[in-house]
Amino acid sequence: MYVLIGILIALTGWYVFEKRKRPTHPVAPGLNLDISLPHDQEWEIYQNQISLCSKKLRVCMEELGLSYQSHHVELIETGRYENLGRDFLKINPSFTVPVLVHNGHPVYESHEQIVYAAEHSGPRGKELLGRTPELRNEVSQWVDNGALKGDPIKGSHERAGNAAPGLTMPIFASMVAYIPWWRIAEGLLFHGDRKRPLLFSALKMRGLHRIAPPLQKIIQRSRRDMDLHLDKLEEALSHGRDWLTGDTFTLADVSWMALLERIDEVDWSNTFFGEGRHPLVKAYWERLKLRPSYKTALSHRGAIHTRALEDLRKAKEIAPELRESLEVS
């Protein structure tokens, strides 16, 4: 009895101590000049391979031709909660990736980061931002549409960026099968937003074939809303444009390159582009994949993701009811 009490006291003491060493709090979007971080290069990014917002930032940096030092930060989807570790929380106490660091000062939120990087990149940056006030305003609207802001569960109809997380749930359900429970438990203890580790716990517990009905509804709503966003994209491309705002590649295309890659990598391409759906968007996606920035920033997929994607595809092949629940109902 005394041994058990001693163990509980020790564990409680460890948790309180560790929690104090991992403070989390919101951060202001954009450049934070009041924060100075150790750095070796003018430009550095803290990012994750599968993170949608990290994809967007990597594409932008490649399009701008900016040399940068990359720090890969593991998320639970890719193996562990490195973003909840003491070291990373000094970089971003809001525990999200990516973080852009310019001359030691962090820039938070990817939609702010790509604009900031372009504003500090000379003629090429002006091209990506839009060379006229009218064009820049149009680019800005598309960048906002591709951003992930607020609660994506409630805002998927407002922004394509907010519709993407719901579409990612099936691949996450496959990925967490390769993640041990004790790794997921770290999020339950230390995550600043408990909804996220609870989501992964539910996906881990029930598995791909038994996704809980409330989560299925989120997936279905995200699918319907993304279809509407793609309708708007189709309309924008119907004016004979090579790129979203005209003949010049801009930040609008940076945002949608990352979004269309997400659709492809989580096996929704047939849903949105099969049987002649959105033909102009499909052709636009093929043009995007020819750009060098796609090959350098987006073409690689990690081992866990690759295995999980294959698992997802096989599961939908052998279980028509799963495909029906995800893609039709």
Secondary structure as GFF3:
##gff-version 3
##sequence-region A 1 329
A	DSSP	alpha_helix	2	21	.	.	.	ID=ss1
A	DSSP	beta_strand	30	31	.	.	.	ID=ss2
A	DSSP	beta_strand	43	47	.	.	.	ID=ss3
A	DSSP	alpha_helix	52	64	.	.	.	ID=ss4
A	DSSP	beta_strand	69	72	.	.	.	ID=ss5
A	DSSP	three_ten_helix	76	78	.	.	.	ID=ss6
A	DSSP	three_ten_helix	82	84	.	.	.	ID=ss7
A	DSSP	alpha_helix	86	91	.	.	.	ID=ss8
A	DSSP	beta_strand	99	102	.	.	.	ID=ss9
A	DSSP	beta_strand	105	108	.	.	.	ID=ss10
A	DSSP	alpha_helix	110	119	.	.	.	ID=ss11
A	DSSP	alpha_helix	122	129	.	.	.	ID=ss12
A	DSSP	alpha_helix	133	145	.	.	.	ID=ss13
A	DSSP	alpha_helix	152	155	.	.	.	ID=ss14
A	DSSP	alpha_helix	160	175	.	.	.	ID=ss15
A	DSSP	three_ten_helix	176	178	.	.	.	ID=ss16
A	DSSP	alpha_helix	181	190	.	.	.	ID=ss17
A	DSSP	alpha_helix	195	206	.	.	.	ID=ss18
A	DSSP	three_ten_helix	208	210	.	.	.	ID=ss19
A	DSSP	alpha_helix	213	237	.	.	.	ID=ss20
A	DSSP	alpha_helix	251	265	.	.	.	ID=ss21
A	DSSP	alpha_helix	269	273	.	.	.	ID=ss22
A	DSSP	three_ten_helix	274	276	.	.	.	ID=ss23
A	DSSP	alpha_helix	279	288	.	.	.	ID=ss24
A	DSSP	alpha_helix	292	297	.	.	.	ID=ss25
A	DSSP	alpha_helix	303	318	.	.	.	ID=ss26
A	DSSP	alpha_helix	320	327	.	.	.	ID=ss27
###
